[in-house]
Amino acid sequence: MNELNNPFDPGDVITGFDELPFWSAPFGLKLLEAVEYKPDITALDIGFGSGFPLTELAMRLGSRSIVYGIDPWKELVERARVKIGCYGIFNIRIIEGVAESIPLSNHSVDLITSNNGINNVRDIDKVLSECARILKPGGQFLQTMNLEQSMFEFYGEMEHVLEKTGLHKEIEQMHEHIAHKRPAIEKIKSWLQKDGFIIKELEYDQFNYRFADGTAMLNHYFIRLAFMDSWKALLPTDKADEIFNQIEQGLNEYARKYGGLKLSIPFALIKATKE
């Protein structure tokens, strides 16, 4: 029976009240719209991070369903546990581990979701094979992923600076990095089809990350958290700071010319089922 009173202490809830971070929200809202909501199912969310869309999915499916979440990042897993406790969710089962080895039985899951998570694993092909193993015939598979053209404004400036500096090998490494982190959608489709998935629909969308200038963008916490280390790893250590100073200057010039800096984030929602 539902309780209509408010059982939450505002001081407790506020510690977990950020379940829609800007980066993951546009992908996740589209994913949540595509879920076939049914009671009494078993679901898995891959790469749930700090808890979105895992917590939202569990609440929308209801307490008669079980929702597993798998993620290897210990600190984020602990953050998600705080939210789960704050929100009073009892149908989530956390797995701290990698999606290349999912500790669930064959054909045991009705629904698999991944909100821009599968394209951040070490071995995408292996993860999709694991998804095929655990998903029931007729089960639903939903994956969002940002596409290879993401942030082309930044990468174009980076390539320009590397070309000007004579770092041609680093340009190749940059393109390899992009291809690894954001494989072409056709490659993802081929991996899925190899593992017996039937792709029902591909839905494309885009949002934009807007900043006052390049300095603001490079100082943004999420850019520093999610991207900066991998960008710097592409460069010679003794030249990284100078390269980024030039990139920053170029982006600032772009912002002055066009009235701000925009990073384009095109993405896709893959809707598939298992044979």
Number of C-alpha atoms within 10 A of each C-alpha: 3 4 6 6 6 6 9 12 9 10 8 14 15 12 12 19 12 13 17 16 11 11 13 17 15 18 25 24 14 17 23 17 9 15 18 10 14 13 12 13 16 20 26 30 27 28 29 26 24 25 26 22 26 29 23 16 21 25 17 14 21 19 15 14 19 20 26 21 29 23 22 17 15 13 11 16 23 16 15 23 19 18 24 19 13 18 17 12 16 16 19 21 13 19 17 16 17 17 25 18 12 17 13 15 10 13 15 16 24 21 24 25 29 26 29 23 21 23 23 13 19 14 13 20 20 15 20 20 18 19 29 25 20 21 27 19 17 14 21 23 26 20 23 26 24 24 21 19 15 19 17 14 15 20 19 12 18 22 19 16 19 20 14 10 11 11 14 13 12 17 20 12 14 21 13 13 15 16 13 17 18 20 18 14 17 9 11 17 16 12 17 21 16 14 17 15 26 18 16 11 10 14 11 15 13 14 15 13 13 13 17 14 21 23 16 15 22 18 11 12 12 13 13 14 10 10 12 14 11 13 16 15 13 16 20 12 9 8 11 14 13 10 18 17 13 16 24 21 16 19 24 21 16 18 17 14 10 10 13 16 25 23 17 17 20 18 22 20 23 23 21 22 22 22 14
